[in-house]
Amino acid sequence: MVAIDASAAAIDLCKDAHANSGVDFRHGTLPEVAPEVEAGLDAIYCRFVLHAMPVEEEIALLESARELLGREGRLHVECRSINDPMARLGEVVSATERIHGHYRRFIVLDDLLARMEGAGLSAIHAEESAGLAVHGDEDPVVIRVVARRRHG
Ligand SMILES: C[S@@+](CC[C@H](N)C(=O)[O-])C[C@H]1O[C@@H](n2cnc3c(N)ncnc32)[C@H](O)[C@@H]1O
């Protein structure tokens, strides 16, 4: 299993905390790490990451995921929705982007599905709700999508 993050500090922390896990922790974005990963993956899990990057990086990630997935492979995404109350807090960067402690780009489900289609991925499951990622006293409105490579 390969686990990636664009933050070197986050990867160093994971390497220390999970030294004997057998997980191959890599610093970088998916397109940066992709050349070193054998394609044909069964699953790519992208948790609370899409809303941490600008849309250009999301598109590059989706295109890279499409290249890496096997024929029956699935991309699993969880991210903060534009309907999350946190999307109304902090400094406005754009209609979907805010700085509240740090940068977030809140995701519009239909827009994400359209970008997935543009990258050659088709959603087979999509939901948006609170209650999906409760953490302590936080209960964000979260989008979950499972997508597969589009064939033909
Ligand atoms: C909210 S944290 C989530 C971390 C972890 N995935 C989790 O579920 O706990 C968002 C993470 O996305 C990472 N990130 C932002 N842009 C990225 C990109 N283009 N590629 C990979 N990681 C990215 C940040 O470094 C940060 O660690």
The ligand as an SDF file (V2000), in Angstrom:
LIG
                    3D

 27 29  0  0  0  0  0  0  0  0999 V2000
   -7.3700   17.8210    6.0200 C   0  0  0  0  0  0  0  0  0  0  0  0
   -5.8040   17.0770    5.7120 S   0  0  0  0  0  0  0  0  0  0  0  0
   -6.2880   15.3740    5.5460 C   0  0  0  0  0  0  0  0  0  0  0  0
   -5.1590   14.4510    5.8100 C   0  0  0  0  0  0  0  0  0  0  0  0
   -5.5210   12.9490    5.7450 C   0  0  0  0  0  0  0  0  0  0  0  0
   -5.8000   12.5380    4.3910 N   0  0  0  0  0  0  0  0  0  0  0  0
   -6.6710   12.6000    6.6300 C   0  0  0  0  0  0  0  0  0  0  0  0
   -7.6760   12.1140    6.1430 O   0  0  0  0  0  0  0  0  0  0  0  0
   -6.5470   12.7870    7.8510 O   0  0  0  0  0  0  0  0  0  0  0  0
   -5.4880   17.5900    4.0280 C   0  0  0  0  0  0  0  0  0  0  0  0
   -4.1480   17.1080    3.5150 C   0  0  0  0  0  0  0  0  0  0  0  0
   -4.1140   17.2810    2.1020 O   0  0  0  0  0  0  0  0  0  0  0  0
   -2.7630   17.4780    1.7360 C   0  0  0  0  0  0  0  0  0  0  0  0
   -2.7340   17.9960    0.3530 N   0  0  0  0  0  0  0  0  0  0  0  0
   -3.1010   19.2170   -0.1040 C   0  0  0  0  0  0  0  0  0  0  0  0
   -2.9730   19.2800   -1.4390 N   0  0  0  0  0  0  0  0  0  0  0  0
   -2.5110   18.0590   -1.8440 C   0  0  0  0  0  0  0  0  0  0  0  0
   -2.1950   17.4910   -3.1100 C   0  0  0  0  0  0  0  0  0  0  0  0
   -2.3210   18.1870   -4.2560 N   0  0  0  0  0  0  0  0  0  0  0  0
   -1.7550   16.2250   -3.1360 N   0  0  0  0  0  0  0  0  0  0  0  0
   -1.6320   15.4890   -1.9890 C   0  0  0  0  0  0  0  0  0  0  0  0
   -1.9220   15.9820   -0.7620 N   0  0  0  0  0  0  0  0  0  0  0  0
   -2.3660   17.2480   -0.6900 C   0  0  0  0  0  0  0  0  0  0  0  0
   -2.2570   18.4410    2.8140 C   0  0  0  0  0  0  0  0  0  0  0  0
   -0.8500   18.4210    2.9160 O   0  0  0  0  0  0  0  0  0  0  0  0
   -2.9480   17.8880    4.0680 C   0  0  0  0  0  0  0  0  0  0  0  0
   -2.1090   16.9890    4.7820 O   0  0  0  0  0  0  0  0  0  0  0  0
  1  2  1  0
  2  3  1  0
  2 10  1  0
  3  4  1  0
  4  5  1  0
  5  6  1  0
  5  7  1  0
  7  8  2  0
  7  9  1  0
 10 11  1  0
 11 12  1  0
 11 26  1  0
 12 13  1  0
 13 14  1  0
 13 24  1  0
 14 15  1  0
 14 23  1  0
 15 16  2  0
 16 17  1  0
 17 18  1  0
 17 23  2  0
 18 19  1  0
 18 20  2  0
 20 21  1  0
 21 22  2  0
 22 23  1  0
 24 25  1  0
 24 26  1  0
 26 27  1  0
M  CHG  2   2   1   9  -1
M  END
$$$$
